[in-house]
Amino acid sequence: MPTKPSRELQTFPNPKPDRPFVIAMECPEFTCVCPMTGQPDFATIRLRYVPAERCVELKSLKLYLWSFRDEGTFHEAVTNRICDDLVAALSPRWIEVVGDFAVRGGIHTVVTARHGQRPPDV
């Protein structure tokens, strides 16, 4: 597997597709660039999803998130892009992506994007 940024999300078969369960991940070193100022933005990306047939491979997720490092993007856009790309790769039963961005200009921004219906028993 490459050790440079990549937009390719690798997946593997869900080991228990008949059981709804939650996978939660926290990525505290996310960075992108403000498209207005060119300044770096720092965030913690939190992912929670209920897989269907596929799960995301962690190193590919790391490289995927790293690929935004030099990209100019708004908080709202990048959080929704991450959600959309994970939905395309995984087709999960339910997913929630939270972008918790560091304070800039005295404002703390948290963006939450969701897809699907969360099973009531998880």
MOPAC internal coordinates of N, CA, C and O (Angstrom, degrees):
PM7 1SCF
backbone

  N    0.0000 0     0.00 0     0.00 0    0    0    0
  C    1.4544 1     0.00 0     0.00 0    1    0    0
  C    1.5301 1   108.81 1     0.00 0    2    1    0
  O    1.2310 1   119.87 1   -38.09 1    3    2    1
  N    1.3276 1   117.86 1   141.91 1    3    2    1
  C    1.4639 1   120.48 1  -176.99 1    5    3    2
  C    1.5269 1   112.20 1   -67.27 1    6    5    3
  O    1.2310 1   121.33 1   -21.49 1    7    6    5
  N    1.3407 1   115.06 1   158.51 1    7    6    5
  C    1.4651 1   120.16 1   177.05 1    9    7    6
  C    1.5167 1   110.06 1  -116.71 1   10    9    7
  O    1.2310 1   120.65 1  -146.02 1   11   10    9
  N    1.3204 1   116.37 1    33.98 1   11   10    9
  C    1.4567 1   121.90 1   174.18 1   13   11   10
  C    1.5255 1   107.34 1  -129.18 1   14   13   11
  O    1.2310 1   120.09 1   -16.33 1   15   14   13
  N    1.3271 1   117.43 1   163.67 1   15   14   13
  C    1.4616 1   119.25 1  -177.26 1   17   15   14
  C    1.5309 1   111.60 1   -55.20 1   18   17   15
  O    1.2310 1   121.00 1   -34.08 1   19   18   17
  N    1.3246 1   115.69 1   145.92 1   19   18   17
  C    1.4552 1   121.06 1  -179.23 1   21   19   18
  C    1.5187 1   109.82 1  -152.65 1   22   21   19
  O    1.2310 1   119.96 1   -38.93 1   23   22   21
  N    1.3170 1   117.69 1   141.07 1   23   22   21
  C    1.4691 1   121.56 1   175.81 1   25   23   22
  C    1.5275 1   111.64 1   -90.53 1   26   25   23
  O    1.2310 1   120.16 1  -175.45 1   27   26   25
  N    1.3364 1   117.30 1     4.55 1   27   26   25
  C    1.4587 1   120.66 1  -179.48 1   29   27   26
  C    1.5273 1   110.12 1   -87.81 1   30   29   27
  O    1.2310 1   120.72 1   -62.92 1   31   30   29
  N    1.3151 1   116.24 1   117.08 1   31   30   29
  C    1.4620 1   121.77 1   177.07 1   33   31   30
  C    1.5288 1   108.73 1   -93.41 1   34   33   31
  O    1.2310 1   120.89 1   -61.07 1   35   34   33
  N    1.3201 1   115.90 1   118.93 1   35   34   33
  C    1.4559 1   121.68 1   177.13 1   37   35   34
  C    1.5336 1   108.77 1   -86.22 1   38   37   35
  O    1.2310 1   120.67 1   -32.11 1   39   38   37
  N    1.3113 1   116.32 1   147.89 1   39   38   37
  C    1.4599 1   120.94 1   178.68 1   41   39   38
  C    1.5202 1   109.81 1  -132.00 1   42   41   39
  O    1.2310 1   121.34 1   -12.28 1   43   42   41
  N    1.3206 1   115.05 1   167.72 1   43   42   41
  C    1.4591 1   120.97 1   174.39 1   45   43   42
  C    1.5278 1   107.77 1  -142.52 1   46   45   43
  O    1.2310 1   119.79 1   -20.08 1   47   46   45
  N    1.3362 1   118.01 1   159.92 1   47   46   45
  C    1.4642 1   120.24 1  -177.82 1   49   47   46
  C    1.5325 1   111.94 1   -63.70 1   50   49   47
  O    1.2310 1   121.22 1   -42.43 1   51   50   49
  N    1.3050 1   115.28 1   137.57 1   51   50   49
  C    1.4633 1   121.80 1   174.87 1   53   51   50
  C    1.5343 1   107.85 1   -62.89 1   54   53   51
  O    1.2310 1   119.90 1   -56.87 1   55   54   53
  N    1.3342 1   117.80 1   123.13 1   55   54   53
  C    1.4638 1   119.26 1  -177.96 1   57   55   54
  C    1.5370 1   113.92 1   -70.64 1   58   57   55
  O    1.2310 1   120.07 1   165.99 1   59   58   57
  N    1.3292 1   117.48 1   -14.01 1   59   58   57
  C    1.4683 1   120.83 1  -178.47 1   61   59   58
  C    1.5377 1   109.63 1  -142.85 1   62   61   59
  O    1.2310 1   119.59 1  -116.02 1   63   62   61
  N    1.3453 1   118.39 1    63.98 1   63   62   61
  C    1.4648 1   120.71 1  -173.82 1   65   63   62
  C    1.5292 1   114.31 1   -65.79 1   66   65   63
  O    1.2310 1   119.62 1   161.70 1   67   66   65
  N    1.3263 1   118.33 1   -18.30 1   67   66   65
  C    1.4575 1   120.89 1  -179.90 1   69   67   66
  C    1.5346 1   112.97 1   -83.27 1   70   69   67
  O    1.2310 1   120.06 1   170.21 1   71   70   69
  N    1.3351 1   117.49 1    -9.79 1   71   70   69
  C    1.4634 1   121.64 1  -178.43 1   73   71   70
  C    1.5272 1   110.04 1  -112.82 1   74   73   71
  O    1.2310 1   119.59 1   -59.94 1   75   74   73
  N    1.3320 1   118.39 1   120.06 1   75   74   73
  C    1.4605 1   119.20 1   174.11 1   77   75   74
  C    1.5328 1   110.15 1   -69.85 1   78   77   75
  O    1.2310 1   120.49 1   -54.74 1   79   78   77
  N    1.3242 1   116.67 1   125.26 1   79   78   77
  C    1.4610 1   121.63 1   175.62 1   81   79   78
  C    1.5191 1   108.39 1  -146.33 1   82   81   79
  O    1.2310 1   120.90 1   -22.25 1   83   82   81
  N    1.3206 1   115.89 1   157.75 1   83   82   81
  C    1.4597 1   121.86 1  -176.09 1   85   83   82
  C    1.5154 1   109.78 1  -101.20 1   86   85   83
  O    1.2310 1   121.05 1   -46.54 1   87   86   85
  N    1.3191 1   115.59 1   133.46 1   87   86   85
  C    1.4628 1   122.37 1   170.29 1   89   87   86
  C    1.5272 1   106.16 1  -107.73 1   90   89   87
  O    1.2310 1   120.46 1   -53.34 1   91   90   89
  N    1.3228 1   116.72 1   126.66 1   91   90   89
  C    1.4623 1   121.71 1  -179.69 1   93   91   90
  C    1.5177 1   109.31 1  -122.83 1   94   93   91
  O    1.2310 1   120.86 1   -44.36 1   95   94   93
  N    1.3302 1   115.96 1   135.64 1   95   94   93
  C    1.4647 1   122.07 1   179.00 1   97   95   94
  C    1.5208 1   109.26 1  -136.77 1   98   97   95
  O    1.2310 1   120.99 1   -32.83 1   99   98   97
  N    1.3106 1   115.71 1   147.17 1   99   98   97
  C    1.4597 1   121.74 1   176.44 1  101   99   98
  C    1.5135 1   108.43 1  -127.64 1  102  101   99
  O    1.2310 1   121.10 1   -52.59 1  103  102  101
  N    1.3222 1   115.50 1   127.41 1  103  102  101
  C    1.4678 1   121.97 1  -177.60 1  105  103  102
  C    1.5298 1   107.71 1  -119.88 1  106  105  103
  O    1.2310 1   120.04 1   -88.72 1  107  106  105
  N    1.3388 1   117.53 1    91.28 1  107  106  105
  C    1.4675 1   120.77 1  -171.39 1  109  107  106
  C    1.5228 1   115.63 1   -81.27 1  110  109  107
  O    1.2310 1   119.41 1  -178.07 1  111  110  109
  N    1.3216 1   118.73 1     1.93 1  111  110  109
  C    1.4688 1   120.23 1  -175.49 1  113  111  110
  C    1.5228 1   113.01 1  -116.76 1  114  113  111
  O    1.2310 1   119.78 1  -151.13 1  115  114  113
  N    1.3406 1   118.02 1    28.87 1  115  114  113
  C    1.4574 1   121.04 1  -179.21 1  117  115  114
  C    1.5275 1   110.36 1   -72.44 1  118  117  115
  O    1.2310 1   120.81 1   -42.74 1  119  118  117
  N    1.3213 1   116.06 1   137.26 1  119  118  117
  C    1.4650 1   121.02 1   174.39 1  121  119  118
  C    1.5185 1   109.84 1  -138.20 1  122  121  119
  O    1.2310 1   121.65 1   -32.48 1  123  122  121
  N    1.3174 1   114.45 1   147.52 1  123  122  121
  C    1.4519 1   123.29 1   170.36 1  125  123  122
  C    1.5259 1   105.96 1  -146.99 1  126  125  123
  O    1.2310 1   120.18 1     9.47 1  127  126  125
  N    1.3163 1   117.26 1  -170.53 1  127  126  125
  C    1.4576 1   120.72 1  -176.73 1  129  127  126
  C    1.5224 1   109.02 1  -123.94 1  130  129  127
  O    1.2310 1   120.47 1   -42.47 1  131  130  129
  N    1.3153 1   116.70 1   137.53 1  131  130  129
  C    1.4663 1   121.14 1   175.39 1  133  131  130
  C    1.5324 1   108.20 1   -66.61 1  134  133  131
  O    1.2310 1   119.73 1   -55.09 1  135  134  133
  N    1.3501 1   118.12 1   124.91 1  135  134  133
  C    1.4601 1   119.75 1  -178.96 1  137  135  134
  C    1.5310 1   113.57 1   -71.42 1  138  137  135
  O    1.2310 1   120.39 1   164.64 1  139  138  137
  N    1.3266 1   116.86 1   -15.36 1  139  138  137
  C    1.4681 1   120.36 1  -179.66 1  141  139  138
  C    1.5272 1   112.14 1   -88.16 1  142  141  139
  O    1.2310 1   120.53 1   140.11 1  143  142  141
  N    1.3394 1   116.59 1   -39.89 1  143  142  141
  C    1.4659 1   120.06 1  -173.02 1  145  143  142
  C    1.5286 1   113.52 1  -110.87 1  146  145  143
  O    1.2310 1   120.23 1   161.32 1  147  146  145
  N    1.3307 1   117.16 1   -18.68 1  147  146  145
  C    1.4588 1   120.48 1  -174.52 1  149  147  146
  C    1.5190 1   113.48 1    78.56 1  150  149  147
  O    1.2310 1   120.23 1  -177.09 1  151  150  149
  N    1.3260 1   117.16 1     2.91 1  151  150  149
  C    1.4581 1   121.61 1   179.95 1  153  151  150
  C    1.5334 1   110.07 1   -81.04 1  154  153  151
  O    1.2310 1   120.06 1   -28.89 1  155  154  153
  N    1.3330 1   117.49 1   151.11 1  155  154  153
  C    1.4690 1   119.23 1   178.76 1  157  155  154
  C    1.5249 1   111.43 1   -71.25 1  158  157  155
  O    1.2310 1   121.41 1   -34.91 1  159  158  157
  N    1.3204 1   114.91 1   145.09 1  159  158  157
  C    1.4593 1   122.60 1   172.57 1  161  159  158
  C    1.5202 1   107.33 1  -114.51 1  162  161  159
  O    1.2310 1   120.78 1   -41.21 1  163  162  161
  N    1.3100 1   116.12 1   138.79 1  163  162  161
  C    1.4635 1   122.53 1  -178.86 1  165  163  162
  C    1.5241 1   108.79 1  -117.81 1  166  165  163
  O    1.2310 1   120.82 1   -38.79 1  167  166  165
  N    1.3274 1   116.03 1   141.21 1  167  166  165
  C    1.4646 1   119.05 1  -178.54 1  169  167  166
  C    1.5173 1   110.81 1  -151.99 1  170  169  167
  O    1.2310 1   121.97 1   -19.73 1  171  170  169
  N    1.3125 1   113.84 1   160.27 1  171  170  169
  C    1.4547 1   121.88 1   165.11 1  173  171  170
  C    1.5160 1   105.92 1  -104.04 1  174  173  171
  O    1.2310 1   120.90 1   -55.08 1  175  174  173
  N    1.3277 1   115.89 1   124.92 1  175  174  173
  C    1.4570 1   121.38 1   176.26 1  177  175  174
  C    1.5202 1   107.30 1  -100.74 1  178  177  175
  O    1.2310 1   120.82 1   -55.76 1  179  178  177
  N    1.3345 1   116.03 1   124.24 1  179  178  177
  C    1.4591 1   121.45 1   178.11 1  181  179  178
  C    1.5311 1   108.58 1  -112.76 1  182  181  179
  O    1.2310 1   121.24 1   -52.74 1  183  182  181
  N    1.3135 1   115.24 1   127.26 1  183  182  181
  C    1.4605 1   121.65 1   179.51 1  185  183  182
  C    1.5198 1   108.87 1  -116.92 1  186  185  183
  O    1.2310 1   120.96 1   -44.23 1  187  186  185
  N    1.3176 1   115.78 1   135.77 1  187  186  185
  C    1.4641 1   121.69 1   171.00 1  189  187  186
  C    1.5158 1   105.97 1  -138.59 1  190  189  187
  O    1.2310 1   121.33 1   -50.78 1  191  190  189
  N    1.3326 1   115.06 1   129.22 1  191  190  189
  C    1.4549 1   117.12 1   177.92 1  193  191  190
  C    1.5199 1   111.39 1  -149.54 1  194  193  191
  O    1.2310 1   121.87 1   -23.55 1  195  194  193
  N    1.3256 1   114.03 1   156.45 1  195  194  193
  C    1.4534 1   122.46 1   172.87 1  197  195  194
  C    1.5222 1   105.54 1  -107.61 1  198  197  195
  O    1.2310 1   120.28 1   -70.44 1  199  198  197
  N    1.3385 1   117.07 1   109.56 1  199  198  197
  C    1.4606 1   118.78 1  -175.68 1  201  199  198
  C    1.5288 1   112.07 1   -72.07 1  202  201  199
  O    1.2310 1   121.80 1   -24.26 1  203  202  201
  N    1.3182 1   114.17 1   155.74 1  203  202  201
  C    1.4618 1   121.07 1   170.34 1  205  203  202
  C    1.5286 1   106.44 1  -102.59 1  206  205  203
  O    1.2310 1   119.81 1    85.55 1  207  206  205
  N    1.3239 1   117.97 1   -94.45 1  207  206  205
  C    1.4655 1   121.61 1  -178.11 1  209  207  206
  C    1.5223 1   113.97 1   -95.94 1  210  209  207
  O    1.2310 1   119.91 1   159.88 1  211  210  209
  N    1.3543 1   117.77 1   -20.12 1  211  210  209
  C    1.4680 1   121.29 1  -173.47 1  213  211  210
  C    1.5244 1   111.21 1  -128.75 1  214  213  211
  O    1.2310 1   120.97 1   -29.37 1  215  214  213
  N    1.3503 1   115.76 1   150.63 1  215  214  213
  C    1.4679 1   124.07 1   173.33 1  217  215  214
  C    1.5240 1   107.42 1  -121.93 1  218  217  215
  O    1.2310 1   120.46 1   -26.29 1  219  218  217
  N    1.3324 1   116.73 1   153.71 1  219  218  217
  C    1.4676 1   119.90 1   179.70 1  221  219  218
  C    1.5304 1   109.51 1   -85.19 1  222  221  219
  O    1.2310 1   121.02 1   -41.03 1  223  222  221
  N    1.3191 1   115.65 1   138.97 1  223  222  221
  C    1.4647 1   122.44 1   177.33 1  225  223  222
  C    1.5285 1   107.46 1   -81.67 1  226  225  223
  O    1.2310 1   120.12 1   -47.60 1  227  226  225
  N    1.3282 1   117.38 1   132.40 1  227  226  225
  C    1.4628 1   121.85 1  -168.39 1  229  227  226
  C    1.5253 1   114.63 1   -66.82 1  230  229  227
  O    1.2310 1   119.35 1   138.65 1  231  230  229
  N    1.3266 1   118.84 1   -41.35 1  231  230  229
  C    1.4664 1   118.55 1  -179.41 1  233  231  230
  C    1.5220 1   110.49 1   -65.45 1  234  233  231
  O    1.2310 1   120.04 1   140.80 1  235  234  233
  N    1.3236 1   117.53 1   -39.20 1  235  234  233
  C    1.4659 1   118.86 1   178.29 1  237  235  234
  C    1.5245 1   110.35 1   -65.73 1  238  237  235
  O    1.2310 1   119.96 1   145.77 1  239  238  237
  N    1.3420 1   117.68 1   -34.23 1  239  238  237
  C    1.4631 1   120.72 1   176.17 1  241  239  238
  C    1.5199 1   110.08 1   -64.06 1  242  241  239
  O    1.2310 1   120.41 1   137.25 1  243  242  241
  N    1.3258 1   116.82 1   -42.75 1  243  242  241
  C    1.4605 1   120.88 1   178.08 1  245  243  242
  C    1.5314 1   110.83 1   -59.81 1  246  245  243
  O    1.2310 1   120.41 1   132.59 1  247  246  245
  N    1.3271 1   116.82 1   -47.41 1  247  246  245
  C    1.4704 1   121.18 1  -179.68 1  249  247  246
  C    1.5185 1   111.34 1   -66.19 1  250  249  247
  O    1.2310 1   120.49 1   144.65 1  251  250  249
  N    1.3303 1   116.67 1   -35.35 1  251  250  249
  C    1.4597 1   121.69 1   176.78 1  253  251  250
  C    1.5379 1   110.17 1   -63.20 1  254  253  251
  O    1.2310 1   120.55 1   130.09 1  255  254  253
  N    1.3287 1   116.55 1   -49.91 1  255  254  253
  C    1.4686 1   119.51 1   179.73 1  257  255  254
  C    1.5225 1   111.27 1   -63.25 1  258  257  255
  O    1.2310 1   120.51 1   143.77 1  259  258  257
  N    1.3280 1   116.64 1   -36.23 1  259  258  257
  C    1.4656 1   121.99 1   178.00 1  261  259  258
  C    1.5275 1   110.75 1   -62.04 1  262  261  259
  O    1.2310 1   119.89 1   151.83 1  263  262  261
  N    1.3254 1   117.82 1   -28.17 1  263  262  261
  C    1.4627 1   121.42 1  -176.00 1  265  263  262
  C    1.5323 1   112.64 1   -66.18 1  266  265  263
  O    1.2310 1   119.64 1   165.31 1  267  266  265
  N    1.3186 1   118.30 1   -14.69 1  267  266  265
  C    1.4663 1   121.37 1   178.73 1  269  267  266
  C    1.5323 1   112.72 1   -87.71 1  270  269  267
  O    1.2310 1   120.05 1   174.54 1  271  270  269
  N    1.3085 1   117.51 1    -5.46 1  271  270  269
  C    1.4667 1   122.90 1  -172.93 1  273  271  270
  C    1.5309 1   113.82 1   -50.30 1  274  273  271
  O    1.2310 1   119.57 1   136.78 1  275  274  273
  N    1.3231 1   118.42 1   -43.22 1  275  274  273
  C    1.4690 1   121.59 1  -176.90 1  277  275  274
  C    1.5203 1   112.90 1  -106.40 1  278  277  275
  O    1.2310 1   120.28 1  -167.23 1  279  278  277
  N    1.3199 1   117.07 1    12.77 1  279  278  277
  C    1.4656 1   120.40 1  -177.15 1  281  279  278
  C    1.5191 1   110.95 1   -94.74 1  282  281  279
  O    1.2310 1   120.88 1   -48.17 1  283  282  281
  N    1.3179 1   115.92 1   131.83 1  283  282  281
  C    1.4560 1   121.65 1   174.84 1  285  283  282
  C    1.5226 1   109.63 1   -79.37 1  286  285  283
  O    1.2310 1   120.30 1   -64.22 1  287  286  285
  N    1.3168 1   117.03 1   115.78 1  287  286  285
  C    1.4630 1   120.61 1  -177.20 1  289  287  286
  C    1.5219 1   110.38 1  -155.67 1  290  289  287
  O    1.2310 1   121.25 1   -33.35 1  291  290  289
  N    1.3132 1   115.21 1   146.65 1  291  290  289
  C    1.4582 1   120.20 1   175.61 1  293  291  290
  C    1.5246 1   110.17 1   -77.01 1  294  293  291
  O    1.2310 1   120.64 1   -26.80 1  295  294  293
  N    1.3290 1   116.38 1   153.20 1  295  294  293
  C    1.4687 1   121.93 1  -179.13 1  297  295  294
  C    1.5227 1   111.49 1   -54.67 1  298  297  295
  O    1.2310 1   121.21 1   135.25 1  299  298  297
  N    1.3273 1   115.28 1   -44.75 1  299  298  297
  C    1.4611 1   120.68 1  -177.94 1  301  299  298
  C    1.5343 1   111.38 1   -63.70 1  302  301  299
  O    1.2310 1   121.13 1   138.61 1  303  302  301
  N    1.3216 1   115.44 1   -41.39 1  303  302  301
  C    1.4704 1   120.40 1  -177.87 1  305  303  302
  C    1.5220 1   111.66 1   -68.01 1  306  305  303
  O    1.2310 1   120.06 1   134.52 1  307  306  305
  N    1.3242 1   117.49 1   -45.48 1  307  306  305
  C    1.4633 1   119.60 1  -175.71 1  309  307  306
  C    1.5251 1   111.44 1   -70.10 1  310  309  307
  O    1.2310 1   119.84 1   143.19 1  311  310  309
  N    1.3217 1   117.91 1   -36.81 1  311  310  309
  C    1.4659 1   120.08 1   178.41 1  313  311  310
  C    1.5272 1   110.24 1   -63.90 1  314  313  311
  O    1.2310 1   120.52 1   135.66 1  315  314  313
  N    1.3294 1   116.60 1   -44.34 1  315  314  313
  C    1.4592 1   120.19 1   178.23 1  317  315  314
  C    1.5231 1   112.08 1   -68.86 1  318  317  315
  O    1.2310 1   119.76 1   146.05 1  319  318  317
  N    1.3192 1   118.07 1   -33.95 1  319  318  317
  C    1.4751 1   121.31 1   177.36 1  321  319  318
  C    1.5289 1   110.14 1   -64.53 1  322  321  319
  O    1.2310 1   120.25 1   135.85 1  323  322  321
  N    1.3301 1   117.13 1   -44.15 1  323  322  321
  C    1.4609 1   120.90 1   178.11 1  325  323  322
  C    1.5294 1   109.48 1   -60.06 1  326  325  323
  O    1.2310 1   120.07 1   134.86 1  327  326  325
  N    1.3107 1   117.47 1   -45.14 1  327  326  325
  C    1.4599 1   121.07 1   178.99 1  329  327  326
  C    1.5324 1   110.22 1   -60.73 1  330  329  327
  O    1.2310 1   120.14 1   131.46 1  331  330  329
  N    1.3256 1   117.34 1   -48.54 1  331  330  329
  C    1.4642 1   121.41 1  -178.86 1  333  331  330
  C    1.5244 1   111.94 1   -61.20 1  334  333  331
  O    1.2310 1   120.38 1   137.43 1  335  334  333
  N    1.3318 1   116.87 1   -42.57 1  335  334  333
  C    1.4642 1   120.18 1  -179.20 1  337  335  334
  C    1.5288 1   111.56 1   -66.80 1  338  337  335
  O    1.2310 1   120.17 1   142.09 1  339  338  337
  N    1.3331 1   117.28 1   -37.91 1  339  338  337
  C    1.4643 1   120.14 1   177.12 1  341  339  338
  C    1.5281 1   111.05 1   -68.99 1  342  341  339
  O    1.2310 1   120.23 1   141.75 1  343  342  341
  N    1.3134 1   117.17 1   -38.25 1  343  342  341
  C    1.4659 1   120.07 1   176.04 1  345  343  342
  C    1.5283 1   109.91 1   -61.93 1  346  345  343
  O    1.2310 1   120.03 1   136.33 1  347  346  345
  N    1.3305 1   117.54 1   -43.67 1  347  346  345
  C    1.4647 1   121.30 1   179.80 1  349  347  346
  C    1.5330 1   111.62 1   -62.75 1  350  349  347
  O    1.2310 1   120.30 1   141.72 1  351  350  349
  N    1.3283 1   117.03 1   -38.28 1  351  350  349
  C    1.4643 1   121.21 1  -177.25 1  353  351  350
  C    1.5245 1   112.77 1   -79.40 1  354  353  351
  O    1.2310 1   120.22 1   146.17 1  355  354  353
  N    1.3332 1   117.19 1   -33.83 1  355  354  353
  C    1.4641 1   121.20 1  -169.96 1  357  355  354
  C    1.5223 1   115.68 1  -109.48 1  358  357  355
  O    1.2310 1   120.05 1   152.30 1  359  358  357
  N    1.3163 1   117.50 1   -27.70 1  359  358  357
  C    1.4751 1   121.27 1  -170.08 1  361  359  358
  C    1.5375 1   110.21 1    47.47 1  362  361  359
  O    1.2310 1   120.02 1  -124.08 1  363  362  361
  N    1.3365 1   117.57 1    55.92 1  363  362  361
  C    1.4638 1   119.89 1  -176.33 1  365  363  362
  C    1.5337 1   111.68 1   -72.04 1  366  365  363
  O    1.2310 1   121.18 1   -18.34 1  367  366  365
  N    1.3179 1   115.34 1   161.66 1  367  366  365
  C    1.4639 1   119.98 1   173.49 1  369  367  366
  C    1.5230 1   109.78 1   -65.53 1  370  369  367
  O    1.2310 1   121.31 1   141.75 1  371  370  369
  N    1.3336 1   115.10 1   -38.25 1  371  370  369
  C    1.4643 1   122.03 1  -179.33 1  373  371  370
  C    1.5208 1   107.81 1  -158.20 1  374  373  371
  O    1.2310 1   120.67 1   -35.12 1  375  374  373
  N    1.3329 1   116.33 1   144.88 1  375  374  373
  C    1.4635 1   120.72 1   176.01 1  377  375  374
  C    1.5214 1   109.23 1  -147.07 1  378  377  375
  O    1.2310 1   121.55 1   -33.41 1  379  378  377
  N    1.3366 1   114.64 1   146.59 1  379  378  377
  C    1.4641 1   122.54 1   174.40 1  381  379  378
  C    1.5207 1   107.23 1  -134.14 1  382  381  379
  O    1.2310 1   120.81 1   -51.84 1  383  382  381
  N    1.3212 1   116.06 1   128.16 1  383  382  381
  C    1.4640 1   122.53 1   176.82 1  385  383  382
  C    1.5206 1   107.14 1  -119.77 1  386  385  383
  O    1.2310 1   120.89 1   -56.01 1  387  386  385
  N    1.3346 1   115.89 1   123.99 1  387  386  385
  C    1.4658 1   121.53 1   179.05 1  389  387  386
  C    1.5189 1   108.19 1  -116.30 1  390  389  387
  O    1.2310 1   120.86 1   -56.37 1  391  390  389
  N    1.3145 1   115.96 1   123.63 1  391  390  389
  C    1.4612 1   122.25 1   172.34 1  393  391  390
  C    1.5157 1   108.33 1  -102.12 1  394  393  391
  O    1.2310 1   120.46 1   -71.15 1  395  394  393
  N    1.3226 1   116.72 1   108.85 1  395  394  393
  C    1.4672 1   122.85 1  -178.14 1  397  395  394
  C    1.5266 1   106.97 1  -105.34 1  398  397  395
  O    1.2310 1   120.70 1   -83.84 1  399  398  397
  N    1.3280 1   116.28 1    96.16 1  399  398  397
  C    1.4620 1   122.38 1  -170.88 1  401  399  398
  C    1.5247 1   111.89 1   -89.74 1  402  401  399
  O    1.2310 1   121.16 1   -36.59 1  403  402  401
  N    1.3171 1   115.38 1   143.41 1  403  402  401
  C    1.4617 1   121.97 1   179.54 1  405  403  402
  C    1.5270 1   109.84 1   -63.74 1  406  405  403
  O    1.2310 1   121.19 1   -26.05 1  407  406  405
  N    1.3039 1   115.33 1   153.95 1  407  406  405
  C    1.4600 1   121.60 1  -179.67 1  409  407  406
  C    1.5261 1   110.12 1   -60.22 1  410  409  407
  O    1.2310 1   121.74 1   -49.26 1  411  410  409
  N    1.3560 1   114.27 1   130.74 1  411  410  409
  C    1.4740 1   121.20 1   172.71 1  413  411  410
  C    1.5162 1   106.84 1  -136.33 1  414  413  411
  O    1.2310 1   120.84 1   -51.23 1  415  414  413
  N    1.3161 1   115.99 1   128.77 1  415  414  413
  C    1.4630 1   119.67 1   179.95 1  417  415  414
  C    1.5163 1   112.76 1    62.84 1  418  417  415
  O    1.2310 1   120.71 1  -152.65 1  419  418  417
  N    1.3274 1   116.25 1    27.35 1  419  418  417
  C    1.4553 1   120.64 1   178.53 1  421  419  418
  C    1.5235 1   114.28 1    80.59 1  422  421  419
  O    1.2310 1   120.04 1  -170.94 1  423  422  421
  N    1.3468 1   117.53 1     9.06 1  423  422  421
  C    1.4628 1   120.77 1  -178.28 1  425  423  422
  C    1.5217 1   110.10 1  -121.31 1  426  425  423
  O    1.2310 1   121.28 1   -52.06 1  427  426  425
  N    1.3275 1   115.16 1   127.94 1  427  426  425
  C    1.4645 1   122.54 1   175.94 1  429  427  426
  C    1.5270 1   107.06 1   -98.97 1  430  429  427
  O    1.2310 1   119.96 1   -56.81 1  431  430  429
  N    1.3213 1   117.69 1   123.19 1  431  430  429
  C    1.4586 1   122.38 1  -176.78 1  433  431  430
  C    1.5245 1   110.85 1  -112.84 1  434  433  431
  O    1.2310 1   120.74 1   -47.86 1  435  434  433
  N    1.3320 1   116.18 1   132.14 1  435  434  433
  C    1.4636 1   122.75 1   173.78 1  437  435  434
  C    1.5231 1   106.93 1  -127.71 1  438  437  435
  O    1.2310 1   120.88 1   -57.94 1  439  438  437
  N    1.3375 1   115.93 1   122.06 1  439  438  437
  C    1.4609 1   121.76 1   179.96 1  441  439  438
  C    1.5265 1   107.99 1  -115.05 1  442  441  439
  O    1.2310 1   120.25 1   -49.29 1  443  442  441
  N    1.3341 1   117.12 1   130.71 1  443  442  441
  C    1.4549 1   122.03 1   179.43 1  445  443  442
  C    1.5245 1   109.01 1  -121.06 1  446  445  443
  O    1.2310 1   120.95 1   -52.96 1  447  446  445
  N    1.3388 1   115.79 1   127.04 1  447  446  445
  C    1.4667 1   121.71 1   176.15 1  449  447  446
  C    1.5248 1   107.68 1  -121.85 1  450  449  447
  O    1.2310 1   120.49 1   -43.48 1  451  450  449
  N    1.3321 1   116.67 1   136.52 1  451  450  449
  C    1.4595 1   121.64 1  -179.51 1  453  451  450
  C    1.5234 1   110.05 1  -130.64 1  454  453  451
  O    1.2310 1   122.11 1   -23.06 1  455  454  453
  N    1.3406 1   113.57 1   156.94 1  455  454  453
  C    1.4662 1   120.54 1   175.52 1  457  455  454
  C    1.5188 1   108.39 1  -145.21 1  458  457  455
  O    1.2310 1   120.68 1   -41.58 1  459  458  457
  N    1.3213 1   116.31 1   138.42 1  459  458  457
  C    1.4512 1   120.91 1   176.54 1  461  459  458
  C    1.5182 1   112.93 1    82.22 1  462  461  459
  O    1.2310 1   121.83 1     0.10 1  463  462  461
  N    1.3256 1   114.10 1  -179.90 1  463  462  461
  C    1.4574 1   122.30 1   179.02 1  465  463  462
  C    1.5173 1   109.24 1  -104.06 1  466  465  463
  O    1.2310 1   121.18 1   -54.40 1  467  466  465
  N    1.3100 1   115.34 1   125.60 1  467  466  465
  C    1.4619 1   119.22 1   176.34 1  469  467  466
  C    1.5281 1   108.58 1   -70.92 1  470  469  467
  O    1.2310 1   119.94 1   -54.46 1  471  470  469
  N    1.3390 1   117.72 1   125.54 1  471  470  469
  C    1.4552 1   119.14 1   177.69 1  473  471  470
  C    1.5334 1   110.12 1   -59.15 1  474  473  471
  O    1.2310 1   120.07 1   -43.50 1  475  474  473
  N    1.3338 1   117.46 1   136.50 1  475  474  473
  C    1.4657 1   120.26 1  -175.28 1  477  475  474
  C    1.5337 1   113.84 1   -65.91 1  478  477  475
  O    1.2310 1   119.84 1   160.60 1  479  478  477
  N    1.3228 1   117.91 1   -19.40 1  479  478  477
  C    1.4645 1   119.34 1  -176.40 1  481  479  478
  C    1.5333 1   113.09 1   -94.37 1  482  481  479
  O    1.2310 1   119.79 1  -167.84 1  483  482  481
  N    1.3266 1   118.01 1    12.16 1  483  482  481
  C    1.4715 1   120.03 1   176.21 1  485  483  482
  C    1.5035 1   110.94 1  -119.48 1  486  485  483
  O    1.2310 1   120.10 1   180.00 1  487  486  485

